[in-house]
Amino acid sequence: MVTIPLPPAPGAETHWSLALVNSTVSLPGGLEADELSTPAEATGWLIGHGLAPRDTELLAYCRSQLVGLRTDLRSVFAAHVDGNAPDPAALEGINRALTTVPSAVVLRYEEKTGLRRTSIHPTTRIVEHAMMQIAEDAAALLTGESASLISRCDATPCDRFLLRTHARRYWCCTRCGDRVRAARAYARRSPQRVATE
């Protein structure tokens, strides 16, 4: 695993689900970058996306839950882009994330403040709450107006997803766009090269 900062793919800044599915990416040379490779990195990712308080410290189990949701989301996004039926197990994983967090806000009494309603958020609940928000974002994106704009990056070997902001753009960042254009230019020149040899 390597850590290479990549600019967010179009749509990932406004959709937590796209940001999560793109938190791992295949890179040229057989390398793979993973923003969630350790509990500390997963904690930083959640905090950086406003999904956890700054004092959060995830355990390995919590990181595994988040990575599991990412795997399920990647599977469903890929099926959507390819026009296939999603894996039922992946759908179940997303639905579990949507329904695991109790929606009730409990009543508490504290001497200084008196009665008040608050959410209970031990570390595992923080992760479950974040996963519910990500899963909700994915469900809304996959069934909403922008669903037809979801695409996979065309640059080999990149496997990130994006929302197409331009009808002809099928890449997630400038670097991938340069690779796509270079491959097209090479393909156009290749028949000429064969003909002259």
N, C-alpha and C positions, 0 to 999 in steps of 0.2 A: 504494500500500500504506500502511496505517496500522497503528500499534501500539496496540492497545487491550487492556488486561488483562481477560481473561474468567475467571470461576471455572471450574474443571474441570467438565465434564459428568459426570453420575453414571456411575461405572465407570472414568473416565479416571485417577483417582488410583491404582487398583490394576491397570490394564491399560495397558502401554506402547503397545500397538497403538491403542487408543482415543485416547490422548493424542497420538500422532503424527497420526492422521487428522484430529484436531481442531486441529492446529497451524496450520491455515488455515481461515478462516471468512468467509462472505459476510455483510455487515452492511447494515442499512437505508441507503438513500441510494446504493446501488451501490458502497459501499466494500468493501474486502476487507482482512482482517488476516492476516498471515503471520508466525508466530514463527520461521521459518527463512529469512527473506529475505536474509540475508547469512551468510558463513561464521562470523562472530563470534556471530551469533544462534543458528545451528545448533549451534555449540560449546556455548554457554550452555544450550541446550535439553537436549543430551545430558548435560552435567554436572549440571544441575538434576534430571534424572530418574535419576541414579545410573548412567548408562550409559557414562561416560567419566571418566578421572582428571581432577582439577582443573587439571593443567598442560597439558591437551590444547589444541591450536590447529588447527582444521580448515582445510583448503585448499578452494578453490572446487570442485574435483573431488569431494571428500568430501561437501560440502554437496549437490551435484547428485545423488550416489548416494542420499543420505537422502531428498531430495525425490522422486526416482524411486520409492523404496519407498513413500513416502506416497501417491503417485498410484496405484500398484498396489493398495495396501490400500484406498484410498477406493473404487476401482472394484469390488473384491470385496465390501466391506461394503455398498455400494449394491445390488449384485446380490443379495446375501443378503437384505437388508431388502425388496427389491422382489419376491423370489421368482423371480428369473431365474437363468439359468446365467451364471457369471462369465466374463469375457473370458479366453481361454486365455493371452494375452500377459501379463495381470496376474497370473494364477496362476504363470506361469513366472518372473516377476520376484520373487514372494514365495518360490518354491522355490529360486531362485538365491541369495537372501539366507539361506535356511535351510542351504544346502550349501556356500557359498563359503568359510567359515572352516574352516581345518584344525582337526580336533579333537585332534590330537597335541600333547602338552606336551613340549617338547624338553628334552634333558639338557644342562646347562651346567656348566662348572667356573669357579669364581672363587676367587682366592687366599685371600680372607678367609673365605669360607663353604664352600669345597670344592664337591663335586658337589651339584647340586640341579636340580629340574625346574621350568621356568618357561614361560610363554607368551611368544611374541615379539609385541610390539604396536607396530610403527611406526604412525604416524598412520592410514594407510589400513587397517591391521588393526584398530585401535580402532573405526573406523567400521563395518567389516565385522562385527566381533564384536557391536557394538551393534545393527546391523541384523538379525543372526541372532537375537538375543534378542527383538527386537520382532516379527519374523516368527514365531518360536516362540510368543510370546504370542498373536498373531493366530490361528494355526492351532489352538491349544488353545481359544481363546474361540469361534471359529466352529464348532468340532466338539464342544464341551463342553455341559454342563448349561445354561449361560447363553446359548447361541446364540439361543434363542427370545426373549430379552429385549432383543436388540440392536434399536435403533430409530433413526430419523432425527428430529431436532427438527421439530416441527410449525409452529414460528413462521417465517413468511416474512420475510426471505429466508434465514434461518439454515440452514446445511446440515451442522451438526455431528451426530455420532452419540453415542448414549448407551446405557446399560443401564437399562431401565425398572425403577425401584425401587418404583413404585406402578402398579397396573393402569390408572389413568386418566391418568397423567402421561406426556406425549409431548413434553416440552420439556427443554432442556439446562440452563437456569438461570432464576433468578427473573425477569430482564428479559424473556426469551423467553416465560415463562409469563404474564407480564402482557400481552404482545402478543397471545397466543392468547386469553386471557380477554376482552380488549378487542374483538378481532375477532368473537368469539362474541356478545358483548353487542350490538355494532353490527348483526350479522346478524339478531338477534332483533328489534331495533327497526326495522330497515329496512322490512319489510312494513307495519308500522303507519304509518310515515311516508308511504309511497306511498298507502295507503288514505285518509289524511286530506287529501291534497293534491288 
